[in-house]
Amino acid sequence: MNANGDNHIVDVTLASFADEVIRASARQLVMVDFWADWCGPCRNLSPILERLVEQYRGALRLAKVNTDQQQDLAAQFGIRSLPTVFFFKNGKPVDQFMGAQPESVIREIIGRHLDGSQSGEADIEAIRQLHEQGETGEAKRLLGQLVERSPEDDSPRLLLIQWLTVEGMLDEAEVIAESLSDKGKESREYAALLSALEIRESLGTIPPAEELEACLERDENDHQARYLLAQRLVAEHRHVDAMEHLLEIIRKDRAFEDDGARKYMVRIFGLLGGRGEVVTRYRAELARILN
């Protein structure tokens, strides 16, 4: 029975092994996980394997063999320890491991049997998820390693540029951007970096935040002061505060600066990479006001 609607995770029996593993391994790398309900390490390993299947987006399949129910199949493979995982490619076993290995070890094995583009895309997705979970230091370390391993691939560089831009580390991002291909320089990440650099350069003409805040204390409807304050706050990486000020302008005077507040909010969404909790929340709030 399929355990996953997209057929990338399946339960395997002796009768279905030829179709679900042997023939399937001509199309994608197949991990065969020999497990049992009573096996604690199997329970620890299972979510790691399932997460990897999701990250490799169709390049990887997981075939699960319950050894208590499929004793003949387990005997054919000489299973003596659980969990045991075999890797099949083009109809043949090409690798294996025993025990609940760390994700990094399993990822290394997978990488040996996939081409560079398949492995790299999954690595980037895993690193992105790590960053979104708050493990920013580890995510940056792993992404730096991927940049070094993939000198011709723009993808890890673009993600690193995005993070550095959001954090205001524009000089570092600019150095990395110099190594991008022409196609990489057409990306939204590169455009966001250029926009951030423009904002930084414009700071010389924008009054200090304290002066602009004083203007608003005297007159809360001073949209020009509020608009300039939002730009100052973006340059200081206070994106949420900046967007709150821009929303206030939009609520009171949509036409200000030729719809400038809305346009600047869209620009901030780009600076933040166009995704994430903050972007989603403020995109929805902007839509609510406009509608």
N, C-alpha and C positions, 0 to 999 in steps of 0.2 A: 504493500500500500504506500502511495506517495505521502511523505510527511510534509511536503512543501508544494504549493500549487504550481510553481513554475518548473517542477521536476528536477531541480538542482539538489534536492535532498530527498532520498528515497530509502525505504526499508527493503532489504534484499533477502531473498530466499535462494535455496539451491536451484529451484526451477527458473528463477528470474535473473540469476547471476550473469548468464551469457549476454542478455539484452541490456541489463542495467549497468553492467560494469565493462565487460569485454568489448561489446560493440560501441557502447557510449564513449569508451576511452579513445576511440578514433576521432571523436569530435571535441573532447575536453579532457583535461586531467581529472582522474577519478580517485578520490580518497575512499578506501574501504575500512570502515571503523568497526572492529570486532569488540563488542561490549556485552555487559550484562546488567540487569537491574540492581543486583546486590553489590556491584563494584563501585566503591566511592570514587576512585580516580577517574573512572569512566564518566561519572556525573560531572566532575570538574572539567574534563576535556571536552565534553559534548558542546557546550555553548561557544567554546573557542573555535571549534571546527565549523559550526554553523555560522558564526560571525565571519570567518574567512570566506566561506562560500558566498555570502552576501557581498563582501567587499570585492571579490574577483569577478563579479558581474557576468556570469555565464562561462567563464574560462575554467571553472572548477565545479566538480560535482562531489557530493558526499553520499556514499552508499553505506547504510548502517546494517550491521549483521548482529542480531541478538543471538549470542552463542548458546544460550539455554534452549532456544527454540530451533536453532539451525546447527545442531551438533555435527552433522555430517559435513557441512560446509566448513565449520571450524576445524574439523579433523583433517580435511583436505589441505588446509594451510598450516597444519601443525601448530595451532595456537596453544600456547602453554601459559601465557601471561596476558592479563587484561589491564588496560586496553592495549590492543595492537592495531596499528594502522598501516595498511599497504597503499602504495600509490601505483595506479595503472595508467599507462599511456600506450596508445596504438596496440591495444590488446594484450599487453604484457606488463607484469609488475616491474617497476623501475626503481622503487625505493620503499623504505618502511621505517617505523620506529615503534618502540614499546614504552608504555608508561605515559603519564600525563605530562607531556613536554610543554615548556613555555611557548607562547605564541610566536616569539621571535625565532625559535628553533624551527617550528613548523613552517613559518613563512620562508625561511631560508631554504628548506627542502622544496617547497612549492616553486620558489624562484628558479631552482636548478632545472625545472622541467617545463617552464613556460617561457615564451619569448619575452624580450625586454619590455615591450609596450604593455603586454598583459600584466606583468609583474609590477611595473612602475605605477600603473593606474591604481592598482589595489593598494600598493604601499602608500600612495598619496592619500587615498581615501581613509586608510587606517590612521595616518598621521593627523589628518584633518579632524577626525573624530576624537582623537586624543586631545587635541588642542581645544575642541569645543567642550570637552569634559573638564577643562581646567588644568590639565597637565601640560602647561605651555612650555616649560623648560625642556621636558623630555621630547615634546613634539618638535621643538626647534632643533634639538640635537639630532634627532632622527632625520629631519628634513635636510639639515646640513650635510649629513652623510649621503643622503640620496642625491643632493646636488653634486657632490664630488664624484659619485659613482656614475652619474648620467650627464656628462659634459655637453652632449648634443640635445638634451631634452629640456625644453623651455618650461614644462609643467611644474616641476618642483621649484624652479626659480620664481615663477609667477606667484605661487602660493606664498613663498617666503617674502617676496616683494609686497604682497597684500598685507601680511602680518606686520611687517616693518612700517608700512605706510600708516596703518591704523594706530600703531604705537608711537608714531612721530619720529621714527628713526630714519629720516629721509635720506641722509647722507649715505647710510649703509645700503638702503634700498636702491639709491641711484647708482652705486658702484655695481651692484648685482645686475641692474638693468642694462648696463653697458654690454653685457655678454649675451643678451637676448638676440634671437634671430629677427629678421624683418617681420616675420609673421607674429612673433611674440610681442613686438612693439605695436601690433594692431589690437592687442588684447585690452579688456576692460581694466585689468590690474595695472597695466602700464599707463593707461589713461588716468586712472585714479592717482597714481604716483605723480604724473605731470600736474594734475589738478592740485594735489597737496603742495607741490613745489611752488605753484603759482600763488596759493594762499599764503605760504610762508613769505614769499617775496612782497606780497601786498601789505604785510604787517606794518611796514614803515609808514604807511599813510593812514593807519587806523589808530585812533587814540587808545590809551590803556583801558583795560576793563573797568578799573575803579572810576575813571572819568565818565565812561558811558553809563555805568550803573547809577552814578550821581544824577545824570541827565534823566534817567527813568524815574528816579525818586521824585524829581521835580515835576515830571510830566510822564505818566505811564503810557500816554499815547504818542510819545516821540518815537515813531516807527523807524526813523533813520538811525537813531541811537541804538534801538533794539536790533536792527538789521546789522549794524557794524559790530555790536556786541556778540551776536551769533557767530560772525566770521572770526572774531578774536577768540571765542571759546573753541571753535573748531581747530584753530591753530594750536590751542593748548590741549587738544585731545579731549575736550569736555563735550563730546558729541551730543549726549542726551540733553544737557543744559541748553546747548545751541538750538536743538530742534524744538525744545519747549518755547523758546523765544520766537522762533520762526512760525510755529503754530499760532501763537498769540497774534502775530501780524496778520496771518491768513484769516483768522477769525474776524478781525476788525476791519481789514482793508485788503481784500484779495488783489486789487489792482495796483497796490504799492510796488513801485519800481518795475512796472510791467510784469506783474506776477513773479517778482524776484524771489520772494520768500519760498514759494512752492518750488521754483527751479533750484534754489539753493538746497532745499531739503533733498531733492532728487540727487543732487551732487553729493551730499553727505552719504546717501545710501550707497552710491558708487564707491566712495572712500572706504566704507565699511565692508566692501566686498559683495554687496547686494544680497547678503544672506545673514542668518543669525537671528537670535531672539529680539535684539534691539531694532534691527531693520524691520522685522515682521510686525512688531508692535507699533512702530511709528508710521509704517506704510499704511497700516489699518486705520490709525488715528487720522492721518491725512485724508484718506479716502472718505472717512466718516464726515469730516468737516466739509469736504468738497461736494459731497452728495447730500 
